[in-house]
Amino acid sequence: MKILMASSFFASHNGGLERVAGELFRAFTDRGREIVWMAGDITPPPESAGKSRTVSLRIINFVEKKIGIPFPIPAPSALRQIIREIRASDVLILHDCLYLSNIITFLAARWHGIPTIIIQHTRYFPNESPVVNAVIKVSTALVTKPMLSHASQVVFIGERTREFFSGLQFKRPPEVIFNGVNTDVFRKLKCGESVRALRREYGLSEDGVVILFVGRFVVKKGLSVMKRMVEARPNWTWAFAGWGPLNPAGWNAANVRVFSGLSGPSLAPLYRCCDLLVLPSSGEGFPLVIQEALASGTPVICGEETLGADPVVIEFARGARVIPNNEEKTASNFLLAIDEALAFQRSTGASEARRAFVSSRYSWEVAIDKYTNVIDQLVPDYRSGAQTTEASPDLARQVVKGKLLSERHSASS
């Protein structure tokens, strides 16, 4: 059985979605599955191994460079690659909907009767531009929701995302499968390691408070709120790991350190040496950075809504209220939560509890078992003809003509 997995970019792009795709690619490969990972070519793909390989699609990526929203535009050669890979596949795994290459891949799969599993990572997320906000809202209504309704199987990575799309009718009951975390990479300090030594390596304050942010530097992640907090606590060191158009390096703040290009083993020590992770983002599914921080024993403060992705995690992370269009009040809420968290510092018991919780709750082995079960149940149904209507060319022609984009429009209201 050949699995085709499509995402906007490869894991080297360093977004949370792409890193999840990378973990799935590695895990399926390790289990001897034949998997092809197809993504944009702006960053390098992982090495092929076993039965796995990658396909780099020729894309144009000026939208992300301009406004920080990833929207790869496939070149004509990419369209030919997509069709070729779809024809040779037994099942498609698609990471999110609102990417042009993913939309084309989805339509091609429908045309050729290939069962599709959509892993929906995100909900609607706000942008500072009213025009972009309007485009995203309309696209969610006319593209994302119909795609989810027509997918053979939908997987949500958190409860909040499932709730957001709860008004849709699905072909099969949607699954919630939490992302895993590599607890060998993201771990606590070992014997012989010290916070001071790690901070020295990163050029951070060895004795003062160090607050960590990990994520893309875009509006959705709450960079404007972070800026207000940086200004309010000039005696603290603020470490930012990520990249994007709202780079904190441009704030010209003496207490800011920016690290770009870190991922996996190069990022993990940063979690271990900072006092806590702060993420004032909105519209999230379940950010992988929360799980990585907890696996490192590091306290986490994020938006209350974000914690709702997994109600159980509220016992191990703190929530602060994100107030839309009120950066000052949101920053005040987060600073209060930070002050309370710092009062407890990193007690050994709490750190161990966070680590143990992640190890038991967010295991890639458990996640892959669930994905494997979904695939192994779905593909035989299609092969036996149980999904004949789903795969019919007539229905696919309707999709291509645009009916997919107009059906269920009422679900967006």
WOLIN-V498498 format. One line per field, one symbol per residue. ss: DSSP state (H for helix, E for strand, - for the rest). phi: phi as a letter, one per 30 degrees, with the letter a starting at -180 (. if undefined). psi: psi as a letter, one per 20 degrees, with the letter a starting at -180 (. if undefined). A space follows every 50 residues. Layout:
# WOLIN-V498498
ss->???
phi->???
psi->???
This chain:
# WOLIN-V498498
ss->-EEEEE----HHH--HHHHHHHHHHHHHHH---EEEEEEE---------- --EEEEE-EE-HHHHHH-----EE-HHHHHHHHHHHH---EEEEE----H HHHHHHHHHHH---EEEEEE---------HHHHHHHHHHHHHHHHHHHHH --EEEE--HHHHHH----------EE------------------HHHHHH HH-------EEEEE----HHH-HHHHHHHHHH----EEEEE------HHH H----EEEE-----HHHHHHHHH--EEEE--------HHHHHHHH---EE EEEHHHH---HHHHH--EEE------HHHHHHHHHHHHHHHHHH---HHH HHHHHHHHHHH--HHHHHHHHHHHHHHHHHHHH----HHHH-HHHHHHHH H-HHHH--HHHH-
phi->.ccccbbdbddddiddedddedddeddddddiddbcccadcdbdddddah ccabbcddbcbdddddbicdbdcddedddddedddddcccaccccicdbe dddddddddddcicdbccccdbcdbdbdceddeddddddddcbddddddc ddacbccaddddddcdddccdbedccbddcbddddcbddcejcbdddddd dcicddcddbccbblddbeedidddedddeddbddcccccclakdcdded dhcdccbcbcidahedceddddccdacbbddbiddaedddddddddicdb bbdedddddbeddddbbccbdcceibddddddddddddeddddchcdedd ddddddddddcccdddddeddddddddddeddddjdceddcdeddddddd djdedcdiedddd
psi->pppppprgrrhihjqgghhghhggggghghjjqoppoprqjiqqrrqqqc jqrqooporpkhghhgjjoompoqrhhhghgggghghjqhqppporglpg hhgggghhgghjkpppopoohrapqqqiphgggggggghggifgghghhi qhpppqjrhhgghhkiiqpqhqpqqooqqrqnihgorrprpiqqgggghh hikrphhapopppprqmrghikhhghghhghhmiiqpopoobrrhlpihi ilphjpppoqjqqchhhghhghiqhrppnlrqkrenphhghgghhjjpqp paqhhhhihnhhihiiqqqqpoopkmhghgggghhghgggghhibmqggg ghggghgghhhmphggghgghgggghhgghghhijikgghjqhgghhhgh iihhihqkhhii.
